[in-house]
């Protein structure tokens, strides 16, 4: 469980497995959100955290006995990537892969939480923008071409396959 804030600034606890996406908040957009650094989307609600995206992900990773940096390092080595590697969170059968994606504003990052099935609707806006429907009322725009986005999803599938191979050996 992770402690987060609701829109009315009350505290609540959510299960990390319910998270659909998280993103960096650009505080200049909404002054009442100045104390928050991260917006958390679940399939039902929106929450906030004063932690940076990296620290928020680190808190989630530590629930499973690992660190954010350790998970990123492992994914980079497995996938042979230098940056923006998908992040494996949790352990089977509840593992989720968090895929880092660039925000349309180029400031900050969006992490799309991908369970074993891909539950999101994807729409191509133009040649450099993809829109992802996260839940019934929220869509996020990312600054990637459809081709690059599909390549990133392939990286997620490769990481999933690697995890399945390890699970079979255990």
C-alpha positions in Angstrom: 0.0 0.0 0.0 1.1 3.5 -0.8 -0.1 6.6 1.0 -1.3 9.3 -1.4 -3.4 12.5 -1.4 -6.8 12.9 -2.9 -7.9 16.0 -4.8 -9.4 17.3 -1.6 -5.9 16.9 0.0 -7.0 14.0 2.3 -4.7 11.1 2.8 -5.6 7.6 1.5 -3.8 4.4 0.9 -3.9 2.7 -2.5 -2.6 -0.6 -3.7 0.3 -0.1 -6.2 -1.3 -2.8 -8.5 -4.3 -0.4 -9.1 -2.0 2.3 -10.7 -2.5 2.8 -14.4 0.0 5.7 -14.9 2.0 8.3 -13.1 3.3 11.6 -14.3 5.4 14.6 -13.3 3.2 17.6 -12.4 4.1 20.9 -13.8 3.2 23.0 -10.8 2.8 26.2 -12.8 -0.4 24.8 -14.3 -2.4 24.7 -11.0 -1.3 26.6 -8.0 -3.3 24.4 -5.5 -1.1 21.5 -6.6 2.2 23.3 -5.8 3.1 20.9 -2.9 2.7 17.9 -5.2 5.3 16.5 -7.6 3.5 13.4 -9.0 0.0 12.8 -10.3 -1.1 9.1 -9.9 -3.9 7.7 -12.1 -5.7 4.5 -11.1 -8.4 2.9 -13.2 -11.0 4.8 -11.1 -9.4 8.0 -9.6 -6.6 10.5 -9.6 -4.3 11.0 -6.6 -1.2 13.1 -5.8 2.1 12.7 -4.1 4.7 15.2 -2.9 7.4 12.7 -3.9 9.1 13.0 -7.3 8.3 10.4 -9.8 11.6 8.6 -9.2 11.1 8.6 -5.4 7.5 7.5 -5.8 8.7 4.5 -7.9 11.4 3.8 -5.4 8.8 3.5 -2.7 6.8 1.0 -4.8 10.0 -1.0 -5.7 11.0 -1.1 -2.0 7.7 -2.8 -1.1 9.1 -5.7 -3.1 12.6 -5.6 -1.6 14.4 -3.8 -4.4 15.3 -0.2 -5.3 14.3 1.9 -8.3 17.9 2.2 -9.4 18.5 -1.5 -9.1 15.4 -2.3 -11.2 16.4 0.2 -13.8 20.0 -1.1 -14.0 18.8 -4.7 -14.4 16.3 -3.8 -17.1 19.0 -1.8 -19.0 21.4 -4.7 -18.9 18.7 -7.3 -19.9 17.4 -5.1 -22.8 20.8 -3.6 -23.7 19.5 0.0 -23.4 21.3 3.1 -22.3 18.2 5.0 -21.1 14.4 4.9 -20.6 14.3 1.2 -19.9 11.0 -0.4 -18.8 10.8 -0.9 -15.0 9.7 -4.3 -13.6 7.7 -3.7 -10.4 6.8 -6.6 -8.1 7.1 -10.3 -8.5 5.0 -12.9 -10.3 2.1 -13.3 -10.5 1.4 -9.6 -9.7 4.4 -8.0 -11.5 3.7 -4.9 -13.6 6.0 -3.2 -16.0 6.2 0.6 -15.8 7.1 2.1 -19.2 8.7 5.6 -19.2 7.4 7.9 -21.9 8.1 11.5 -22.7 5.4 14.1 -21.9 4.1 16.2 -24.8 5.5 19.3 -23.1 9.0 17.7 -22.9 9.1 18.5 -19.1 9.0 15.5 -16.9 7.9 11.9 -17.6 4.9 9.6 -17.8 5.2 6.0 -16.6 2.5 3.8 -18.0 1.9 0.8 -15.8 1.4 -2.2 -18.0 -0.1 -5.4 -16.4 0.1 -8.7 -18.3 -2.5 -7.5 -20.7 -2.5 -4.1 -22.4 -5.7 -2.4 -21.2 -5.2 1.0 -22.9 -6.7 2.4 -26.0 -4.1 4.1 -28.3 -4.9 6.9 -30.7 -2.5 8.5 -33.2 -2.9 12.3 -33.0 -0.2 13.2 -35.6 3.1 11.9 -36.8 4.9 12.7 -33.4 2.1 12.3 -30.8 0.2 9.3 -29.4 -2.8 9.6 -27.1 -3.4 6.9 -24.5 -6.8 6.5 -22.8 -5.8 5.5 -19.2 -9.3 5.3 -17.7 -12.8 6.3 -18.6 -12.0 10.1 -18.1 -8.3 10.5 -18.6 -6.1 10.4 -21.6 -2.4 11.2 -21.7 -0.5 12.5 -24.7 3.0 11.4 -25.3 5.6 12.8 -27.6 6.5 9.7 -29.7 5.6 8.4 -33.2 3.4 5.4 -33.4 6.4 3.4 -34.7 8.6 4.3 -31.7 5.7 3.7 -29.3 5.3 0.2 -30.7 9.1 -0.4 -30.4 8.8 0.6 -26.7 6.0 -1.9 -26.2 8.2 -4.6 -27.8 10.8 -3.9 -25.1 8.1 -4.5 -22.5 7.2 -7.8 -24.1 10.9 -8.8 -24.2 11.2 -8.0 -20.5 8.1 -10.0 -19.8 9.5 -13.0 -21.6 12.7 -12.8 -19.7 10.8 -12.8 -16.4 8.8 -15.8 -17.5 12.0 -17.7 -18.3 13.4 -16.9 -14.9 10.1 -18.0 -13.2 10.3 -21.3 -15.1 13.8 -21.9 -13.7 12.8 -21.3 -10.1 
